[in-house]
Amino acid sequence: MSGVSILEELRPRAFAVAYRMLGSVSEAEDIVQEALLRLHNTLEQGERIESPRAYLSTVVTRLCIDQLRSARARRESYVGEWLPEPLVDDGGRSDPADQAEMADSLSLAFLVLLESLTPEQRAAFLLREVFDYPYEQIAAIIGTGEDNTRQLVSRARRHVDEGKPRFEASQQQREQLARSFLAAVSNGDLQALEELLAHDVVLHGDGGGKVRAIPRPVHGRAKVARVLMSGIRAAEAFGGWSLRKVEVNGQPGAMVFDAAGKLLAVVVLDIADGQIQAVRSIANPDKLRHLVAPAR
């Protein structure tokens, strides 16, 4: 296998680590590209690397830790609520195991929860709990002792378990609720929309100060439904809008377009106990650049 083939084979796994570490598609792609370039240059120089995958994981993780440290100040000054950049799949995923893996470790709710961990905790936790790396290897990657690595994972696991999001176990019910939600929104049916929402539902919005968005989370069935309907009326006043049902980070969601086919937002639903527990809307255009915008 050629060097280029090896690099391309390693790219998906490297991106999987980087995206979960950073919650940003663009930053993850930049880090993966930098790490692959370092690996390529090292191989070109004739240096023997026993495990290119381990080498790449180490470089990616360390670059991500550095990136998270520098991002702390930016996140604190971010306008409004910060949400991760969405990964969208509009082709449908037929593999139930893939669905479960996506929902467990890629959901926006989970990535937001990871934001409260230190960079080292986040790295240790993800490498152990998601990617099943041995403690000894994780310790080498993040540059600490094995005992400290176990403590990092343990503390992170306790924190994550306390706030871990719940998702609907039944794929069929989840899809049915998502379709009903989108129908209610499209039809402007306030009552139908309210009935789909949990009493303590939360609406999250991320405009990044670039576009109009709610400045802070909205709580409660009636308030969330009214805010959503208000947003629909505003979009209609500007010439109309359309929805395309998609999977967003393994969860049901939709892409929202204006009348000209410009992508306005990506919406994702957290569904559990037969109701919608949270609605997250990412409208910051910087976080939508990587997505194909034209409506179908």
C-alpha positions, 0 to 999 in steps of 0.5 A: 500500500502506498504512502498516500493510501495509508494517509487516506485510510487513516484520515476518517479515524483522525477526523473522528477524534478531532471532531469530538475533541473540538466540536468544530468541523473546520478546525478538525479538518485543519488539525487532521490535515496538519497531522497527516502532513507531519506523518507524510514528512516523517515517512518521506524522511525515511524515519521508521514509524511502527504504527502510523495510526498511533503516531497520527492519534498522538499528533491529532490529540496533542494539537486538539488539546492546544487548540482547546486551550487557546479556544477557552478565551474565545468561547467565553467572549462568544456572543450568545450560546455556543453550539458545535458545528453540525455534521449532516447526513441526508442520505439516511443510515441503515446500520443500527449499530452505526446509528447507536454509535452516532447518537452516543458519541456525536450528539450535540448534547453530548459534545456540549457536555464535553465542553465543561471538561478540561482539555486533558480530561476530554482527550483521556475520556474520549480515547478511552470511552469512545475509541477504546484505547488502553490507559498506557497508550492514552498516557503516552499520547497526552504526556502523563502517567498511567495513574493520572490518566485513570484519574482523568478518565474517572473524573470525566466519566463521573461528570458525563454520567451526571449530565449524559443526554437520554435518547429515544431507544426506538428508531421508529418512534424517533423518526415519527416524532421528528416527522410530526414536529416538522409537519407542525412547524411547516403548517404553523400548527401551534397546538400540534407543536406543543403536544410534541414537546416535553413540559420542560423542553429547552430551545437552544440557539447559536447565531454567534452574533452574526445572525438573529438568534435567541440570546439564551436558552428558552425553557418550557413547552408554551414558550418554546412553541411560541418562539419557534412560531415567531421565527417561522412568521419572520421567515415567511415575512422575508419571502418564505422558507423550506425544510429538508429532513436530515440526520444531524450528528446521529439525531433527527433534524432538518436544514432550513432554507430561505426562498432562494435556497440559501441555508439559514440554519440546521435544527436538531431534536433530542427525543426521549420518553416519547417527547422532544426534550430539546431543540437546537438551532445552529444559524451562525453562518461560519458553522454552516460553511461546510454544508451543501446549501442548495435546496432540493 
